[in-house]
Amino acid sequence: MKEISGGKYMRLALLAVVGFCLEFVLAFMVEPFIFGVSLNDYSTPQFIAHWTTTCIVWGLVGWWIIVTAKNKYQFNALKKGKRMVWWQWLIVVICIAVSVSVSYHKVSDHFGKNF
């Protein structure tokens, strides 16, 4: 397998950012035109449709990134690499803990401490 350069990683990362930004295009341009209301006024079925569409778009972009990496850069993103070492797992656990903590505090601030 050919070694992939940093610039190629950057291009693949930018494709991921484009995929992420497509949610904003959906939420603020396409869906308000279809539903006739802004994102703040969506009903439950409209939110379900939004997240279903978002998941499909993100899945397609993820597939596109994997195919592009394999065909254009000869980089198999799905190939198993080295196992993670303990300190990498520790960083993952810390990131999850921070994410859950921040999310919990935002929810409890919004709904009150008894949530």
C-alpha positions in Angstrom: 0.0 0.0 0.0 1.3 3.5 -0.9 2.0 6.0 1.8 -0.6 8.7 2.0 0.6 12.3 2.5 -0.7 14.9 4.9 -2.3 16.9 2.0 -4.4 13.9 1.0 -5.5 13.5 4.6 -6.5 17.1 4.5 -8.6 16.7 1.4 -10.4 13.8 2.9 -11.0 15.7 6.1 -12.4 18.6 4.0 -14.8 16.2 2.4 -16.0 15.2 5.9 -16.5 18.9 6.7 -18.5 19.4 3.5 -20.6 16.4 4.6 -21.2 17.9 8.0 -22.1 21.3 6.5 -24.7 19.6 4.3 -26.9 19.3 7.4 -27.0 23.1 7.6 -28.0 23.3 4.0 -30.8 20.9 4.7 -31.9 22.5 7.9 -31.8 26.1 6.8 -32.4 26.1 3.1 -34.0 22.9 1.8 -36.3 21.7 4.6 -37.8 25.1 5.4 -38.7 25.4 1.7 -40.3 21.9 1.8 -42.0 22.1 5.2 -42.9 25.8 5.1 -41.6 26.5 8.6 -38.3 27.3 10.2 -36.2 24.7 12.1 -37.5 26.1 15.5 -41.1 25.3 14.5 -40.7 21.7 13.3 -43.1 19.1 14.5 -42.0 15.7 15.8 -42.5 14.0 12.4 -40.5 16.9 10.7 -37.6 16.4 13.2 -37.7 12.7 12.5 -37.6 13.4 8.7 -34.7 15.9 9.3 -32.6 13.4 11.3 -33.4 10.6 8.9 -32.3 12.7 5.9 -29.2 13.9 7.8 -28.2 10.3 8.7 -28.6 9.2 5.1 -26.6 12.2 3.8 -23.8 11.6 6.4 -23.8 7.9 5.5 -23.5 8.7 1.8 -20.7 11.2 2.4 -18.9 8.7 4.6 -19.2 6.1 1.8 -17.9 8.7 -0.7 -14.9 9.5 1.5 -14.0 5.8 1.8 -14.4 5.2 -1.9 -12.4 8.3 -2.8 -9.6 7.3 -0.3 -9.4 3.9 -1.8 -9.7 4.7 -5.5 -7.9 8.1 -5.8 -5.3 7.8 -3.0 -4.9 3.9 -2.8 -5.7 4.2 0.9 -7.9 1.6 2.4 -9.7 3.4 5.3 -11.3 0.1 6.4 -8.1 -1.9 6.7 -7.3 -2.9 10.3 -4.3 -1.2 11.7 -2.4 -1.4 14.9 -4.4 -1.9 18.1 -4.9 1.2 20.3 -2.6 1.4 23.4 -3.8 2.3 26.9 -3.2 6.0 26.7 -5.3 6.3 23.5 -8.2 4.6 25.2 -7.8 6.9 28.1 -8.1 9.9 25.8 -11.2 8.4 24.3 -12.8 7.9 27.7 -11.9 11.5 28.8 -13.4 12.9 25.6 -16.6 10.9 26.1 -16.8 12.0 29.8 -16.4 15.7 28.9 -19.0 15.4 26.1 -21.5 13.8 28.4 -20.8 16.3 31.2 -21.2 19.3 28.9 -24.4 17.8 27.3 -25.9 17.0 30.7 -25.2 20.5 32.1 -26.8 22.1 29.0 -29.9 20.0 29.4 -30.2 20.5 33.1 -29.7 24.2 32.7 -32.5 24.3 30.2 -35.0 22.0 32.0 -33.9 22.7 35.6 -31.8 20.7 38.0 -34.6 18.1 38.6 -34.4 16.7 35.1 
